Amino acid sequence: MFETFELYTLQQYWWIIISLLASLLVFLMFVQGGQTLIYQLGKTETERSLIINTLGRKWELTFTTLVTFGGAFFASFPLFYSTSFGGAYWVWMAILFAFVIQAISYEYRTKPANFLGRKTYEVFLFLNGLLGTILIGTAVGTFFNGANFSVDKMNLTNIYDSAISRWETPFHGLEAVLNIHNVALGLSVFFLARVLGILYIVNSVNEENILVRARRQMWNNAVPFLVFFLYFVIYLLLKQGFAVNPETGEIFMEKYKYLHNLLQMPVVLILFLAGVAGVLYGISSFLFCRSRKAIWFGGAGTVLAVFSLLLIAGLNSTAYYPSLHNLQHSLTIRNSSSSHYTLTAMSYVSLFVPVVIAYIYVAWKSINNKPIEKSDLDDDSSHIY
Amino acid sequence: MTEAFDYSLIDWSRAQFALTAMYHWIFVPLTLGLGFIMAIMETIYVRTGNPEWKRITKFWMTIFGINFAIGVATGIILEFEFGTNWSNYSWFVGDIFGAPLAIEGIMAFFLESTFIAVMFFGWNKVSKKFHLVSTWLVAFGASLSALWILVANAWMQLPVGMKFNPETARNEMHNFWDVLLSPMAVSKFTHTISSSYLLAAIVVIGISSWYLLRKRHIVFAKRSIVVAAVFGLITSIFTILTGDYSARVVAQNQPMKFAAFEGLYVGQTRAPLVAIGVMSTSPEDPDNENIKDFVFKIEIPNFLSYMAFQDINAFVPGIRDLMEGNEKYNILSAAEKIARGKLAIDALAEFKLAKEAQDQAKMDEARQILDENFQYFGYGYFVDDPSRLVPSVPITFYSFHIMVALGMWFMMFFAIVLLLVYKGKISQSKFWLTIGIVNIPLAYIASQSGWITAEMGRQPWVIQDLMPTMAAVSRLDTNAVITTFILFGVVFTTLLIAELKIMFKQIKIGPKQEGGH
């Protein structure tokens, strides 16, 4: 089936998969958002334990999605992997450290003789939630605003200095924070993760005090989320974008490029609007109707909105990783992808994704079928963080 | 242009990868093996309904969980380090290497992480059978994760199933099955996985021995020992068989590494195997500090030729043959390979210029030269310093021999333990119980030595013969890599201390008392 597709079709297919994985990742970062609220929602040891235990049942799913996102990006667009990871070294390293300290914190926090003490692991969880979301959001912002790199594959033939991709600033990625538009996306992701974290916690924890505090926290986080998100989106739709001439591969600046992308791909526009509506409905149904199921609207809305934003970054002849150093070095899905054979082989693997989603759903239901409450923490036969 | 290459950048980048990989490998083998040991124990519980077996299973699950968390923490770094520190490599082989990595994520990691949640939190939420299936799926998911990353590693040692495309300046996959089923991939996967199972069996026996010596949890400890010793004996035999096969695959495909295994300087027919050897501290070859002779050795006659080629008359090339060439056995000298590699690299540059000039004839000519010499492409980077083609012989030799000796020893140990169990004397055998505890660090030493052998022995190659470390490394400031190296060192060491303290405490506490399902 896939082998009959044209290379460009496969490249688009894989951009769609990458965008989907990224959007699922942003949704699942409710774990990170929740981790930054442990002390704001939980005022006693028990309340905090409830929150940590309910988040702890999902952290690996987020983590695995991140790892799979990385693997799939490497496999489908390896030139991005070598250019961005090797270039924006400090940003990616900071993100990685933020996730390293998360992975052990749930398991080790309450274990006796845990060397660093319970508080330290809680600080680790907070740092993961803070840095993981802001930095990933800021890094993704460079998809729309560009980064300072150059790419010349023929450097391989210079035996003394053979690096293909080079970073052209000494700050190796840290300069991304100087662009307010990147940071706005980072902060949007951070506050969105907190909003989703609240919605997940109220869905999965049975504890009145936490529910009351959650409502107050929702105001504190939904408002800044909307401010940063609206700023990001409005600016994005009004700004110049990095367009590609599909005939020649030449990159040029186009006014209202991202707005054009939405209008020229009406399905994506509909997905985007539905996504934003879903998030807004999720927030308001919790705030005004006290709905505890709002995570499903908020979550689905997040997936749709992020998915469509990433689609307009790479599809419709757009350079998804623009080079500010030399516009013609920008990465597009055409010039950075794997070969036809590899994309075909992987496309067959991608057919397993529905199976994966199905068993994740079954396992999720079997564990989260009823909200966690205080009595669960005393249950000796359960694994408790 | 004769600028000197910044070797300190390569050395630090290698050091960082080695540090993170070795830390990761402290935790992975135990979880790989313990997964199956737990699954077997839980199966016995479900079959017999005896709550004691549930208690046993849950204790080992606690140990599993502590290791798994830190295995995940150290593992994420490795995936991204290919990009951050080996940027050229990511592009040059991304078309092949990326696919197994993505498959690993989609097929294996989700399987493992989804059912691990059921395994830990589902005792009272799902049926006994669903729980048991989840535990088995965790075990299989873990081993499946190992499959894909080992396929990728094997491809770096024996690049097959691809063709170099000068248009894109990279290798492109032509046959996925050749990549998946290459002899190197088969040997690497089977040997790594079976040795991990062996390590887990050693750890289970070691911890149980400690209980028996202290006369605590006697039933628990004896039952754990039975399961682990049977599992260990089977997997240790398998480890030795796959190890033998691995050595043969290396002999045929990475002759320099094989010569380093044995410290074989001058090649010979009827080559003896050095069973035990101590290397001289003074260099055998003053031009190359990596090459040293023995001050002492015990040899098994003819055995190396037999092990490598299953023929005692076979010629096993030594380091000198591989560097200086050996016409009789049709071995090219390093100088010849370097010249041909440089031809290939220059032809790639020519190809690009010809393409820009739209000169089809010149493109064809360049492409032909490139194709003819491509198998030596990586050697072209060594025009200035061919001595870098030789890996560190002492490190490779010692790590190889330590691994082999310990592997043999563990097999004997499992047999002895099983015999003692059979005779009903295990709880009284203080000597063997003490040995059981001592074996735990030895198993980790063997496991790490195996990777040191595999990875130091193939230096200077990131991809055998095609890409050396110096052409693969990201163009970073050395100080940046030193900084992250130190950060990793501090963070991972801190986490290791925490992990060990928690483990020791849990072992001290022992299995919890509780009722049935």
Interface residues (C-beta under 8 A of the other chain):
Chain A: R57 K58 E60 L61 F63 T64 L66 V67 T68 F69 G70 G71 A72 F74 A75 S76 P78 L79 Y81 S82 T83 S84 F85 G86 G87 Y89 W90 W92 M93 L96 F97 F99 V100 I101 Q102 A103 I104 Y106 E107 Y108 K111 P112 A113 N114 F115 L116 K153 M154 L156 T157 N158 I159 Y160 D161 S162 A163 I164 S165 R166 W167 P170 H172 S338 S339 Y341 T342 A345 M346 V349 S350 F352 V353 V356 Y359 I360 A363 S366 I367 N369 D379 D380 S381 S382 H383
Chain B: M1 T2 E3 A4 F5 M61 G65 I66 F68 A69 I70 V72 A73 T74 G75 I76 I77 E79 F80 F82 G83 T84 N85 W86 S87 N88 Y89 S90 W91 F92 G94 D95 I96 F97 G98 A99 L101 A102 I103 E104 G105 I106 M107 F109 F110 L111 E112 S113 T114 F115 I116 A117 V118 F120 F121 G122 W123 N124 K125 V126 F130 S134 N165 T168 A169 R170 E172 M173 H174 F176 K342 I345 D346 L348 A349 K352 G380 Y381 V383 M470 A471 V473 S474 R475 L476 D477 A480 T484 L487 V491 T494 L495 I497 A498 E499 K501 I502 F504 K505 Q506 I509 K512 E514 G515
